[in-house]
Amino acid sequence: MREIFDNSYARLPDRFYTKLPPVTVADPQVLRVNDALARELGIDPDTLTAEVLTGNTLLPGSEPLAQVYAGHQFGGWVPRLGDGRAILLGEVTGDFGRRDIQLKGSGVTPYSRNGDGRAWVGPVMREYIVSEAMHALGVPTTRALGAALTGEGVQRERRYPGAVLMRVAASHIRVGTFQYFAARGDRPALRLLLDHCIARHYPQADGPLSFFAEVVAAQARLIANWMSLGFIHGVMNTDNMAVSGETIDYGPCAFMDAYHPHTVFSSIDQQGRYAFQSQANMAVWNLAQLATSLLPLMDGDPDHAAEEATRVLESFVEYFSPEWMRLFRAKIGLVTEEDGDEALITGLLSRMASSQADFTATFTALTQGDASQHITDDGAWDSWAPDWTGRLEQEPGDPKRTMRAANPVLIPRNHRVEEAIRAGIDGDYAPFHRLVDALAQPFDPRSDDLDLATPPKPDERVLRTFCGT
């Protein structure tokens, strides 16, 4: 194991982190190991014991540390955040590139801000389920390598079973990491961080402006992916935006059931800042904070540098809009481009909103050629379907095949995730394992798993999700 560790972040100056080991736990027990991911990373799954998954035993070559960063949380500036309940164990390298291995829920760090540094089993299960589902859906994301129970209770609204998640990421460097050093006027640290990120994520970049352009493009494509699946991150703070372009920090996240552009699930998003339809705008807001942090590294006149950064920021829409159109075209069976396609797509979405149609089930029904059972307003389906079928006749390929590849049958439905969490609290992890296994095949599920595709009944609807910290 030692030979595949190469801990580049740990070689940065010590003001980037605090080195400390995970806090040991009383009675670790394996909850789940992602055997396939372990093998991809060159790790023998048998080495991922309960002791390793909780941090009681460190993998050879680990250099455990907690990263420091800052961030805007719901628009409010917090000058120092950092890994308050996470420890970066180290980095593995191979044909896949470089990946962080981190523990979440591993105990108090200097950045815990009066928290206990622990996680209870609910958020650990949620992140495992949703991050692995996102990977299967083709969305850039952090991943779950394993999870373990700690044998200790964690006090939240009540006492819950404790757990630890072992997470894999391209890196855990955030917009807030740049903000931390920019706010302190630490230009040397900013330069070191920029050079580290360019070497690690965007070697084609040749400076701060081209690096920023790469991050803007990556985030634009990522958010378009979220939108095409009805995914709501829920807490798009700058400390929750990874410069790698991966989805990170699955707290109060959710996939929409009934479609509406203003849907909010997060219990802490009281003003709807991170509503579904606002996610692209919020990404731009976050990226503007990154641009501000990078300005001290840009050569020449400061006003000119700001103008150039603004120009790059405005290119977000040049990446987002075509990707959004490409994804939604595919969802209605189109691969070619025609001028009326956007109106056709937005016409469908407006009908879905007025009918409170289930997002995923409606697009799945389109694959079969008829979504009238979901678009139920008087005349809504009949006024849209002829234009759609007429447009499909212009397609050279197989529209149904296009739709099957673009429209998942299974997503991590909120009520199913909550069902798994409730069972887990009582010690029954069968629903959790079943959900993880089923979501690995979202486009072509086994017949035994089709019940997981059913939208919630009125008494099963989950209207609020919680961070769990």
N, C-alpha and C positions, 0 to 999 in steps of 0.2 A: 504493500500500500504506500510506503514512504516515497517510492520513486515517482509517483504521479502527483504528489503535492508540490506546488510552486506558488508560495504565498506572496504575491506581488504587492497586495495592499498592506501587508504587515511590514514591508520594506519602506513604506512611506514614513515620514517623521511622526513622532509619537503624539503630536497634536491632532492627528487625524483619528485617533482612537484611544481607548484604554485597554491594555492587555489584562485579561483576567479569565479564569476558568469558569465554566458553568457551575452553578450551585448544585450540589449532589441532591438526589432524591432518595426517598426511603425504600420504596419497593417497586422498582421498575418492571413493567410488563409490556411486551410488544403488542401494539394494536394492529399495525399493518406495515409491511415492507414492500416497496415498489421494486420487485425483483428485476423487471425489464429495464427500468431506468438505471438501477445500480449497475447492471451489466454494460449498458451504454457508456457509463462513466468509468468503466474499468474497475469496479468495486465488486468483490465477491459478496452477494447478498447475505451469505451466512455470517459475515463479519458484522452485520448490522443487528447486533443483539440489543436487548432492552437496555443494557448498561451503556452501550454506545449511543443509542437513539435518545437517551436522556442526558447524556453528557457526563455520567458517572465515570465512564472510561473514554479516553480520547483516542481517536485513530492516530496511528503513528504519523508524525510530521505535522500534526495540527498546531496552529499558533493562535489560540482563542483570543478574540478581542471583540469589544463593543465599539461600533462606529459612531462618531459624532456627526450631527447635522443640525440644521435649523429648519424653519419652514413657515409658510402661511397656512394656518388652520382655519378654514371657513373665512378666509380673507384677513384674519388677524395675525399679526407678526409675532412669532415666538423665537427669540434669538438663540436658544439652545434646546434641542430635542435630543436625538440620538437613540441608540438601541436600548430602550428601557426594559425590554424583556427578551432580548435576543443576543446571541453570541455567534459571530462568524468563526467557524472552526478552521477554515482554510480554503484553498482553491485547488481543484483537480484539473489536470490538463490532458489532452489527447486529441484524436482526430476530430472530435466535436468542438475543439477550441479550449476555452477556459470557463470553468463554472465554480461559483461559490457554493460551499456547503455551510448552512447556517442552522442553528437551533433556535426555535421560537418557544418561549415559555420556560426559559432556562435559568430564571432567577434574577435577582436584583443586580443592577449595574449602576455606575455613577449617573446615568441618564434616566433613572426610573421615575424621577419626579414624584416621590412619595408613593409610588405603586409597589406592588409586591413582586413584580417581575415574572409572575407565573401566568399560565394559561389554563383555563378549564377545558374540559373535553369538547364542549360545543364548538367554540371557534376553531379548534384544531381539526375537528371532523369537517366543518364547513370549508375551511381552506383546502383540505385534502380533496374533498369531493369536487369543489368548483374549479380549483386550479388544474386538476387532472382532466376534468371535462373540457375546460378551455383548450388544453393541449390537443385533445382528441378532435375538437372543432376547428383546429388549425389557427388558433389565435396565439400570438406571442405571449408567453406567460412564464412566471416562476412555476416550479413544480414541486410536488411532494415526493421525497425519497423514502420517508417512513414516518411513523408516529408511534408513540408509546405512552402508556399510563404511568403516572408517577407513584401511585399508592398513597398519595397525600391529597387532602382536601384543599380546595381553593374557595375563599369566601368572596362571593359577589352578592346578588340579591339574597342568595342562600348559599349553603355549602355544596360545591359541586366536585366531582372527581377531577383531579389535576391531570394534565397531559402536556406533552412536548411534541412539536412538529419539527422534522428535519426537512429543511427547504433547500432547493437548488435554484440558482439564478445566474444569469449571465454576469451580473454583478448586483450589489445592493447600493450602488451610487445613485443618488437622487438629485433632483433640482435643488432640494434643500441642503445637500452637501456643498454645492457651490455657493449657495446663499450664506452658509455659515462663515466661510472664509472671506467672502466679499464684504459682509457686514462688519468684519473685524479689520478690514483694510489690509488683510494678509495676502499681498500680491504674490509673494513667493509660493505660498501654499496653493493659491489658485492656479499658478502656472504648473506646479507639480501635478495637481489634480487633473488639469486639462490634458497634459501630456500622457498621464496614466490612462485616461478615458479614450484618447485618440488611439493609443497603442492597443488598447483592449477591445474597443468597439468599432471604431471608425478609422482604420489605418489609412484610408484614402484621403482623410481630411488633412489640411496643411496649416491649420491655424484656428483661432477661436471662432472666426466667422463661418468657416466651412464646417467646423465641428457643430456649431449651432444649426446650420442648415441641415445637417444629417439628423440631428435630434428632432427638428421640426418635421421633417419628412417621415421619420419613424413613428412619431406620435400621431401624425395625421392619419397614417394608414392603420394604426392600432385603433384609434377611436372609430374609424369607419367600420372596422371589424366588429367592435362592440355594438354599434348601432344596427348592423345587419342581423344581429342575433337577439336583439331586445335586452341586452345586458346593461345593467346600471351598476357602476362601481360603488357609488354611495359616499365616498369620502376622498374626493380628488384634491386633497391638499398637496402643496408642493413637496412635502416630505414623503408623499405617496406616489410620486411620478419618477420612474426610473429613467435615466438618460439612455439606457440600452434600448428602450422601446418595448419592454415587456410589461404586461400587466402585473402589478405588484400590490401586496397588502389587501387581501380579501377579508375585509371587515364586514360592514353592513351591506354587502353586495347582494344583488338579486337579478334574476331573469324575469322580465315582465310576463304575467299571464295576460290579462286584458290589456290591450294596447291603448295607451294614451301618451302623447308626447311629453306631458308634464308630470309623468309618474315619478314619485319619490317613495323609497322604502325606508331609508335610513332614519332611525329614531332621533338621531342627533342633527339631522339636516332640517331644522325647524322652518327655514325660509325657502327651502327648495333650491338652494344654490346649485346642487349637483343633480338636478332632475335629468331625466333621460335626454330630452332634447337640448339641454344646456351643456352637454359634455364636450362638444367640440369647442364652444366658446370658452369653457373653463380650461381646456387644454391650452388654448391660445393665451389666456391670462397667466397660466403657470409658466408657459414658455417665455412670456414677457419678463417674468422675474428671473429666468435663467439668462436672458439677454442682458438684463441690467447687471447681473453678477459677472458676466463675461466682459463688459465694457472696459474695465481696467486693463485687460490683456490685449485690447485691440490697438493697433498702431495708428499714429496720426492724430488729426484733430478730433477731439471728443465729440463735437457736434456731427462731424462726418461719420464717425464710428456709430453713433446712435442712429443716424439716418440709414446706414447700411444694415444694421441689426433690425431696424423696423422693416426694411424692404424684405429681408429674409423671413421675418415673422409673418408678414403678409402673404408669403408664399404657401402658408399652411393650407389655404383653401385650394391651391393649385394641386396639392396632393390629396387632400381630403375628398373634394367633390368628385373627381374621376374615380377614386376607389369606391366611394359610396355608390356611385352610379353603376360601376362594374358589378359590385356585390348584389345590389338590388335588381339589376337587370337579370342576373343569373337566377335570383329567387323567383322571378316570374317567367323564366325559361328563355331569356334572351342572351345572345353572345355578340350579335352585331349591334351597331349603334344607329339610331334614327332620332330625328329632332323631337318627336313627340314622346320619347320614352320617359323623360322626367315627369311630364304631366300624367302619364299613365301610372307611374309608380306612386306619385303623391296623391293621385285620385284614389288609388287603392287604400293607401294609408289613412286618408281622411275618412273613408267609409268604414275602415276598421275601427277608427277612434269613435265614430258616432254610434257604431253597433256594439262597442265594448268587446270586439272580437279578440279571441285569444291569439297572440302574436304567432307563436310557433305552430299551433294547430291550423291556423288559417293558411299559412304558407305550405304546410304539409298537405292540406286539402287541395291547394292549387295544383300540386303535383298530380293529383287524380283528376284534375280538370274542372272541379266544381267546389267553390267555397261558400255557396249560398247558405249552408247551414250555420256559418259563422258571421257572414255579413247580412244581417237580418233586418236592417231598416227597409221600409217599404221602397221597392224599386232600386235599392242601392246596388245590388249585385247585377240585376238585369241592365242597369244603365252603364255598367263598367265592362262586363264580360264580353260583349261583342267587339269592342275595340281591342281588347286583349287577344281574343282568339284570332281576330284579323291580323294583328301584329305577329302572332306566332306563325301564321302561314307564310310570312316572309323569311323565316329562319331556315338556314340551309341544313342544320343538324337536327338532333333529336331533343326538342325542348324538355321532354319529360326527364331525360337523362341529365340535362343541365340542372333542372330543378331538384332532382334527387341528390345531386352532389352539393347543392347549395343550401338545402333546407333540412336541418336535422329533425329527426323524429323525436329524439330524446334530448332534453336539456335538464340541468339540475333544478327541477321545479321546487319552488320554495316550500310547498307543503311536504314534499318528499324529503327534503333536507331536514326540515324541522322534525318530521317523523323519525328520521334516523337519529337525530340528536336526542330526542326525548327517550328513545329506546336505549341509547348509549348511556344516558344518565342513570338508567336503571340496570345497567350492566349487560344489556343485550345489544351486541354489535353486528348482528346478522343483517339488519336493514342497511347499515353503513356499508358493509362489504358488498352487498348486492347492488347498491346504488353505484359504487365506484366501478364495479365490474361491468355493469350495464352501460354506463356512460362512456366506456372506452370504445363503444360502437354506436355513436349517435346517429349515423345516417342509415345504418342497416342493422337495426337491433334484432336480437333473437326474439322469436315469437313469445317466449315466456316472459319477456320484459316489456311487452307492449302496454301493459297496464300502467307502467311508469310514465307513459306519454299522455295519459288522460289529464286534462285540466282539472283544477280543484273544484269540488262542489262548493256552494256558498259557505258552508260551515267549515270548510278546509282552507279557505283563503288566508294567506299570510300577508298582512298589510304593512307590517313594520319589521325591520330587521335591526339587529343590535351589534355593536362593535365587539363587546365581550371582554374588553380590557378592564 
